[in-house]
Amino acid sequence: MKSPHAQATAIVSMLGALGAAPVEKQTDGCVRIEAQVPSTISEDLLQGLFRLLQQASDRYGHDFQKGTSVIWAEIDTEDPVEGIAFPPECGIVGRPTRGAHVVLYTCAGDTESATRTLAALRAFAAAQGWTAVHEAHDLAPLTTPRRGRTGWRTIEHALSDGSAAGLLAQTEQEIASRAAERASLRTWITEREAFAVYTGAPSLAGPAAVWSGTYDLVPASVRQLKVTARLHLTLRRWPGDVDAAVEVLARLAFNAVAHAQPVSPAPAQMQVHLSLTDEGDLLIDVEDPNPSFPDAQAALNGERGRGLREALAFGAELRSFLASDGLSKTVRAVLSPGDGLL
């Protein structure tokens, strides 16, 4: 194991590489390093820094208050405790301890997904030798503030009153959807001398389905599918512009509602399917029960109709094709991870 001095030197170098001016303080039993970094620092850069601090320090955190963004790390100089080895995809806040009592949390679009996630978190906790003293979930959009989530409030209570020392969840984004909110969450956890471990959403290599759904061909369905699509894209950690992807999907779906009603009086539905290619491109498919598509090429080029023109403005490439039986059509939008509205 490296000496505290060597660890501190490594952390100072890391923070200095960001253009910060680290300050090193010696306190009883530990060395503390603090550095103010720009509040505009990217989330990807922060996550990479946290992974390095996880390896180089005993505790670390990110305080984000009144526009000031401060990264700090502490290294014990006396009686170091052996750390716990986690898979590389895990995100860590604070210092996980052996034999801890933990709480499990997820925010999902449906009860089945929540149940499946909590079972996986339960197994992860058992593998670390932790005791899960409480678990909770919320069925809500990820944009719902923490204070508006009933399940999360029980988690907060357990971490605040000391009945649990740690939080276990799949992703930090499930709890706080915006960067500033995640920074606030990290501060809240470290102030309570608690820890959080985020196991990472399961992902599949290569082209793979992200989500499929069937919706009635009515305007109310558009809002519902937007919420569900955002949840799945966030949990899948697609690196592109999720907001743009959701808006593109909404345009395709609304177009189907407005222009693809079949002649038959029977209730009509649309099929929505999101998938990823090997290159990470997102395919957004909306299949409707009306094979007719007048002036298709002009519409796909944005020369006819507002909805598809707006989808193009979000960086999408548009295509369409008929089903093999000729009874339905699919409009497809392709978004690359780097695409989006500037």
Secondary structure, DSSP 8 states (H G I E B T S, - for coil): ---HHHHHHHHHHHHHHTT---EEEEETTEEEEEEEE-TT--HHHHHHHHHHHHHH-SEEEEEEETTEEEEEEEEE-SS--------TT-EEES---TT-EEEEEEEESSHHHHHHHHHHHHHHHHHTT-EEEEEEEEES-TTS-GGG-HHHHHHHHHHHTTS-SEEEES-GGGT--SHHHHHHHHHHHHHTT-EEEE------SSSEEEEEEEEESSTHHHHHHHHHHHHHHHHHT-SS-HHHHHHHHHHHHHHHHHH---SSSS--EEEEEEEE-TT--EEEEEEES----TTHHHHHTTSS-HHHHHHHHTT-EEEEEE-TTSS-EEEEEEE-TT----
